[in-house]
Amino acid sequence: MDNLTHSLVGALLGQAGLKKKTGLAMPALIIGANLPDVDAACFFWLEGQEHLGFRRGITHGPPALVLLPLILAGLLWGFDRWQEKRGKRPEGRRPVSFKWLFLLSFVGCLTHPALDWLNVYGIRLLEPFSSRWFYGDTLFIIDVWLWALMGFATWFSLRREKKGGDWIKPARFAIAAALAYIGLNGAITARTETMASGQPAIASPVPIQLWEREVIEPKSNGQWLIDGGLVGECSLYPAIVGAEANSEAEAFLFWSRTPFAERAEDGSVILRDARFYDPLSRDRFTVALPNVQCVELPTSSP
């Protein structure tokens, strides 16, 4: 999911009462909820689509979910001590407990892969022990309804707290409502997949229209049906062979769940993924193989 969603989850957990456990609890929860995305730093040293083979992997796996909170707790604890020595520690801050900073950072970190699992992009939950991808197919990667629910609840809870009212209950209600919303979307996805004809299908959530799903069904020759429309003009196997020693293509194929090969204007191959196929944005999640010629598939009907 996007980082605003992750941040709102951390903030709501704090407003649900967890921020009373220790000073600097809110930074521990909010930063912890985003911390696995430190792998975004890979954009500084990886080229093109190479990031697809790195993101949502090692920093989202079990060892990182223990180590990253430990580092964050240490930094926050050290920051509190640094402020105290300089005489700049806020008077209203609660005493800081390293144990609680670690536990809250850990809780925040755990929410991150749980949310990332919910969309079709995928996450390698078991890295470095296994590189298997997991997919929840439940929410679009940016869900405006979750933004609205959690954003309003966080604002309302903070407003009540400022006025001396019950600020914990609204946050807890919003968390319960968000879980119910996720469950509803999971049920819509499951129902759509069971209604799809032919082979096992992927029901991909779409923006805003939470009741809609883009149905992706496989064809035996390396093509895909996207809501009944056929994509894939070239044989995939020659493209895979031709992608060897191409770091971008290898990363793409490692990440891709629904790969297909399309013919470029010069007769070469472009690798795409049916989950993110958008004719209006044709360079998104693609790798060009200019040295691989398209081996056209026989014309077939859906």
Number of C-alpha atoms within 10 A of each C-alpha: 19 15 15 14 22 25 21 22 28 30 29 28 24 25 24 21 14 18 21 13 17 19 21 23 28 24 22 31 33 25 20 29 30 23 25 25 19 13 16 13 11 13 14 8 8 14 11 14 19 21 21 21 18 19 22 25 25 21 24 28 22 15 14 18 23 16 14 21 28 18 13 20 27 16 14 20 19 13 14 19 15 13 12 12 10 8 9 11 14 10 6 7 11 14 11 17 16 17 14 19 28 26 19 30 30 23 19 31 29 22 17 26 26 14 21 24 23 23 20 22 23 22 27 25 24 17 19 16 12 11 15 15 19 17 17 18 22 26 26 22 20 17 18 15 15 19 16 11 16 23 20 16 24 24 16 15 24 21 14 15 14 11 10 9 12 14 21 19 15 21 26 19 13 23 19 12 15 17 12 12 17 17 13 15 22 18 13 18 26 15 12 19 20 12 10 16 9 9 12 12 19 24 26 24 27 17 15 12 12 19 13 16 23 17 19 24 25 18 16 7 15 18 25 23 17 20 13 12 11 18 19 24 21 27 21 23 14 15 24 18 10 17 23 11 9 13 16 23 26 19 19 24 21 16 23 21 16 18 22 26 30 24 19 17 8 9 16 19 29 25 25 26 23 22 22 16 16 13 8 7 9 11 13 14 19 20 24 19 21 14 12 17 18 23 19 15 14 10 6 9 6 10
